[in-house]
Amino acid sequence: MGKLSKSQTLILLIFLITVWGINWPLSKIALAHTPPVLFSGLRTLLGGLLLLIVAIPRYKHLRFRETWFIYLISAVVNVILYYGLQTIGLNYLPAGLFSAIVFLQPVLVGLFSWMWLGESMYGLKVLGLVLGFAGVGVISSGSGVSGHISVSGILLALGSALSWALGTVFVKKVGPSVDAIWLVTLQLITGGLVMTLGGSVVESWSDIDWNVAFVLCLLFISIFVIAIGWIVFYKLIDSGEASKVASYTFLIPLVAIIIGTLFLNEPFTLSLVIGLVLIVGSIYFVNRKPKKLEILSEKPDAM
């Protein structure tokens, strides 16, 4: 995948943050009409099958014999664990608290990228990652963390965050070895099949209420959030530092809550404003390189 210009990066970031933010309230609506595992399987499988139409003409880029393990690992961490744990966990915790824990992911990506990808780690980046996580926590504390707090729900949220972080760093590491369209297509189909089959065993298809609201949520999430969203995310990760791209995902819970405020009659609170300030500060610090590093990066290679 080629590098992106600043304007292309901005457009893709706005798209991704918007649709992934909308995903949270839409998923909550959909889960009122369907068992969680079946829903998780259906949305990913449908997204993968839709992408297959685009991927088939690119069959020469598949190279399945050489790269099958990459597709398998990506399917496990980015789909089966991430979506599976997330969908089940939303039934144990309020959405605000659950999203706050899941968005420990950018902090983990920053740490893992430093450990395994050789990305720089410095004080401003650490400060930014901490501020972003704090911002998500402040937003969530004032927008829906009332209710029963389940240890199982917290563990599921932590598992979802860890799998997403590991998957992000893994794809950044091996991305040049595989075709992005085929990577997303196969991870969605594989993960979707596993979760759909698992849901068929532990849940009942008759419990799905195929009403207009559920079908529209399912279609929007499958097409924009999952199929197109993952391609955009991988494109951004491939084009820049994983930790810096991940820092922008701190905005996703903010978008989710704004959508809830505008369309679901949820309150606009002071915590939302404070959280926004912290998140903006987070993105600024993560993406600002210290002067010493800027000088070093501008120097020509001595070799």
C-alpha positions in Angstrom: 0.0 0.0 0.0 1.3 3.5 -0.9 1.7 6.4 1.4 -1.1 8.9 1.9 -1.0 12.7 1.6 -2.1 14.8 4.6 -5.5 15.5 3.0 -6.1 11.9 2.2 -5.1 10.9 5.8 -7.5 13.5 7.2 -10.4 12.4 5.1 -9.9 8.7 6.0 -9.5 9.5 9.7 -12.7 11.5 9.7 -14.6 8.7 7.9 -13.2 6.0 10.2 -13.8 7.9 13.5 -17.3 8.7 12.4 -18.4 5.3 11.3 -16.7 3.5 14.2 -18.2 6.0 16.6 -21.7 5.3 15.2 -21.0 1.6 15.6 -21.4 1.7 19.4 -25.0 3.1 19.6 -26.1 1.0 16.6 -24.7 -2.2 18.1 -26.5 -1.4 21.3 -29.8 -1.0 19.3 -29.2 -4.2 17.4 -28.4 -6.3 20.5 -31.9 -5.6 21.7 -33.2 -7.7 18.8 -30.6 -10.5 18.5 -28.4 -12.8 20.6 -24.8 -11.4 20.8 -22.7 -14.1 19.3 -25.0 -14.7 16.3 -25.0 -10.9 15.7 -21.2 -10.7 15.9 -20.9 -13.6 13.4 -23.6 -12.2 11.0 -22.2 -8.7 10.8 -18.6 -9.9 10.1 -19.5 -12.7 7.8 -21.8 -10.4 5.7 -19.0 -7.8 5.6 -16.6 -10.4 4.4 -18.9 -11.8 1.7 -19.6 -8.3 0.4 -15.8 -7.6 0.1 -15.3 -10.9 -1.6 -17.0 -9.4 -4.7 -14.2 -6.8 -4.8 -11.4 -9.3 -3.8 -12.1 -12.0 -6.4 -10.8 -10.0 -9.4 -7.6 -9.6 -7.4 -7.1 -13.3 -7.0 -3.5 -13.1 -8.2 -2.6 -11.0 -5.1 -3.9 -13.7 -2.7 -0.8 -16.0 -2.6 -2.7 -18.2 0.0 -0.1 -20.9 0.3 2.6 -18.5 1.3 0.6 -16.3 3.6 -2.3 -18.3 5.0 -1.0 -18.1 8.5 -1.2 -14.3 8.3 -4.9 -14.4 7.4 -5.6 -16.9 10.2 -3.8 -14.9 12.9 -5.5 -11.7 11.8 -8.9 -13.4 11.8 -8.3 -14.7 15.4 -7.1 -11.4 17.0 -8.9 -8.8 14.9 -12.3 -10.5 14.5 -13.0 -13.6 16.6 -11.5 -12.2 19.9 -12.0 -8.5 19.3 -15.6 -8.6 18.1 -16.6 -11.8 20.0 -15.4 -10.5 23.4 -16.8 -7.0 22.7 -20.3 -8.2 21.7 -20.6 -10.5 24.6 -19.1 -8.0 27.0 -21.7 -5.3 26.1 -24.3 -7.4 27.9 -22.3 -7.3 31.2 -21.3 -3.6 31.3 -22.8 -0.2 30.4 -21.6 0.8 26.9 -19.8 3.9 28.2 -17.6 2.0 30.7 -17.0 -0.9 28.3 -15.8 1.5 25.5 -13.5 3.3 28.0 -11.8 0.0 28.8 -11.6 -1.1 25.2 -9.9 2.2 24.3 -7.0 1.3 26.4 -6.0 -0.1 23.0 -4.1 3.0 21.8 -2.0 2.9 24.9 -1.2 -0.8 24.3 -0.5 -0.1 20.6 2.0 2.6 21.7 3.7 0.2 24.0 3.7 -2.7 21.6 4.9 -0.5 18.7 7.8 0.6 20.7 8.7 -2.9 21.8 8.2 -4.8 18.5 8.1 -2.2 15.6 10.9 0.0 16.8 8.7 3.1 16.9 10.1 6.0 19.0 8.9 6.4 22.6 9.4 9.7 24.4 7.8 11.7 27.2 5.3 13.7 25.0 4.0 10.5 23.4 3.6 8.8 26.8 1.8 11.9 28.2 -0.5 12.0 25.1 -1.5 8.3 25.4 -2.2 8.7 29.1 -4.3 11.9 28.5 -6.3 10.2 25.8 -7.2 7.2 28.0 -8.0 9.6 30.8 -10.2 11.6 28.4 -12.2 8.5 27.4 -12.5 7.6 31.1 -13.9 11.1 32.0 -16.4 11.0 29.1 -17.6 7.6 30.0 -17.8 8.4 33.7 -20.4 11.0 33.0 -22.4 9.2 30.3 -23.7 5.8 31.2 -21.5 4.0 33.7 -24.4 3.6 36.1 -25.7 0.1 36.7 -24.2 -3.2 37.7 -20.4 -3.4 37.3 -19.4 -6.9 36.4 -15.9 -8.4 36.8 -16.6 -10.6 33.8 -17.5 -7.6 31.7 -14.3 -5.8 32.7 -12.2 -8.9 31.8 -14.0 -9.2 28.4 -13.4 -5.5 27.7 -9.7 -5.9 28.6 -9.5 -8.9 26.4 -11.1 -7.0 23.5 -8.6 -4.1 23.9 -5.6 -6.5 24.1 -6.7 -8.5 21.0 -7.2 -5.3 19.0 -3.9 -3.9 20.0 -2.0 -7.1 19.1 -3.9 -7.3 15.8 -3.0 -3.7 14.9 0.7 -4.2 15.6 0.7 -7.6 13.8 -0.9 -6.1 10.7 1.6 -3.2 10.7 4.4 -5.7 10.9 3.2 -8.1 8.2 1.1 -5.8 6.1 3.5 -5.4 3.2 3.4 -9.2 2.7 -0.3 -9.5 1.9 -3.0 -7.7 -0.1 -5.1 -5.4 2.1 -8.4 -6.3 0.4 -7.8 -10.1 0.7 -6.5 -9.6 4.3 -9.8 -7.9 5.4 -12.0 -10.2 3.3 -10.5 -13.5 4.7 -10.3 -12.3 8.3 -14.0 -11.3 8.2 -15.2 -14.5 6.4 -13.1 -16.8 8.7 -14.0 -14.9 11.9 -17.6 -14.6 10.8 -18.0 -18.3 10.1 -16.5 -19.3 13.4 -18.7 -16.9 15.4 -21.8 -17.7 13.4 -21.3 -21.5 13.9 -20.5 -20.9 17.6 -23.6 -18.8 18.0 -25.7 -21.4 16.3 -24.6 -23.9 19.0 -25.1 -21.7 22.1 -27.9 -19.5 20.8 -31.1 -19.8 18.8 -31.8 -18.2 15.4 -35.4 -17.9 16.4 -34.5 -15.3 18.9 -33.5 -12.9 16.2 -36.2 -10.3 15.5 -35.7 -9.4 11.8 -37.4 -6.0 12.0 -36.5 -2.9 10.0 -34.3 -1.4 12.8 -32.2 -4.5 13.2 -31.7 -5.1 9.4 -30.7 -1.5 8.8 -28.2 -1.6 11.8 -26.8 -4.9 10.5 -26.4 -3.6 6.9 -24.8 -0.3 8.0 -22.4 -2.0 10.4 -21.5 -4.8 8.0 -20.8 -2.5 5.0 -19.4 0.7 6.5 -18.1 -0.2 10.0 -16.6 -3.6 9.3 -15.9 -4.0 5.5 -14.8 -0.5 4.6 -13.8 0.5 8.1 -11.1 -2.2 8.4 -9.7 -1.5 5.0 -9.4 2.2 5.9 -7.9 1.4 9.3 -5.2 -0.9 7.8 -4.5 1.7 5.1 -3.9 4.4 7.8 -1.7 2.0 9.9 0.4 1.1 6.9 0.9 4.7 5.9 2.0 6.1 9.3 3.2 5.1 12.8 0.8 2.7 14.4 0.8 4.5 17.7 0.0 7.9 16.1 -2.9 6.5 14.1 -4.2 4.6 17.1 -4.2 7.9 19.1 -7.0 9.2 16.9 -9.2 6.3 17.9 -9.6 8.0 21.3 -12.2 10.2 19.5 -14.4 7.3 18.7 -16.2 7.1 22.1 -16.7 10.9 21.9 -18.5 10.5 18.6 -20.5 7.6 20.0 -21.7 9.8 22.9 -22.4 12.8 20.6 -24.6 10.6 18.4 -26.4 9.4 21.5 -26.9 13.0 22.6 -28.3 14.1 19.2 -30.4 11.1 18.3 -31.0 9.0 21.5 -31.8 11.9 23.9 -28.7 11.3 26.0 -27.5 14.3 28.1 -24.7 16.6 27.0 -22.5 16.8 30.2 -19.5 18.7 31.5 -17.6 15.5 31.4 -18.0 15.4 27.7 -16.3 18.8 27.3 -13.5 17.9 29.7 -12.9 14.6 28.0 -12.8 16.3 24.6 -10.1 18.7 25.8 -8.0 15.8 27.2 -8.4 13.9 23.9 -7.4 16.8 21.7 -4.4 17.3 24.0 -3.6 13.6 23.7 -3.6 13.7 19.9 -1.5 16.8 19.9 1.2 15.4 22.2 1.3 11.9 20.5 1.8 13.5 17.1 4.3 16.1 18.2 7.9 15.0 17.9 10.4 16.5 20.3 12.9 19.0 18.7 15.8 16.6 19.2 14.1 13.9 17.3 13.0 16.3 14.5 16.6 17.4 14.1 17.8 13.8 13.9 15.2 12.9 11.4 16.1 15.8 9.2 19.8 14.9 9.1 20.9 12.8 6.1 22.0 9.3 6.7 25.7 9.2 7.6 26.2 5.8 6.0 
